[in-house]
Amino acid sequence: MMKRLGIALLIVLLMASLAACGGGKKEEPTPVPTVPPAAQAEQPTATPEPAKEEAAQPAETQKEEAKAEESKTTEETAQPAGSVDSALASALDAAKEGNWEKVGTELNEALDMAEGQQKAAIEELLDDLSKGKNDEVIADLEKMLAAAPGEDLVMGYLDEALDAAKEGNWDKVEEELNEALDVSADAQQKAAIEELLDDLSKGKNDEVIADLEKMLS
């Protein structure tokens, strides 16, 4: 009996010992690696690209270039201050207002800057102004300002004379031929115009038309 109790007690002790050993082991949590604060600070941060600003810059540049081009075109189109044409334009404005004293002042300024045929034409304008031919002054100023840059003024008058001749307006033909004669600075051209006036005075109308067409061709 005592032997059985001893065996039973031994078994109980062994089981208690095993239970104590097995229950004492606890699973430790797996450590999670953490990044030190210093390492986090070292990590590069992405900087947003200024896409909108870069996209806006070309548009602004195009606007500025367009304004500059427009300004340049305007400056090229406008009559430069102090030019013959600007003085003539001022003279025409004054003539339309009836300010003939200012017309004379502007024409004299234009005369100082003009050369060749243009100078002769302005001298003729001043002569007409001194004689009170106000309507002719206005008409001739308008013709001179309407002429393209570099256009031959003499040829402009001859062209008007030819148109008038074809219409049978011989008084107008004579007037335009005299205008052409006054502004011509070429001796040979002057001689040809004088010949036209001579033929006109003799009633050689067909010859006048034919010669005008030759000169203008």
Secondary structure, DSSP 8 states (H G I E B T S, - for coil): -HHHHHHHHHHHHHHHHHHHHHHH------------HHHHHHS-------HHHHHHHHHHHHHHHHHHHHHHHHHHHS--TTSHHHHHHHHHHHHHHT-HHHHHHHHHHHHHH--HHHHHHHHHHHHHHHTT-HHHHHHHHHHHHHS-TT--HHHHHHHHHHHHHHHT-HHHHHHHHHHHHHH---HHHHHHHHHHHHHHHTT-HHHHHHHHHHHH-
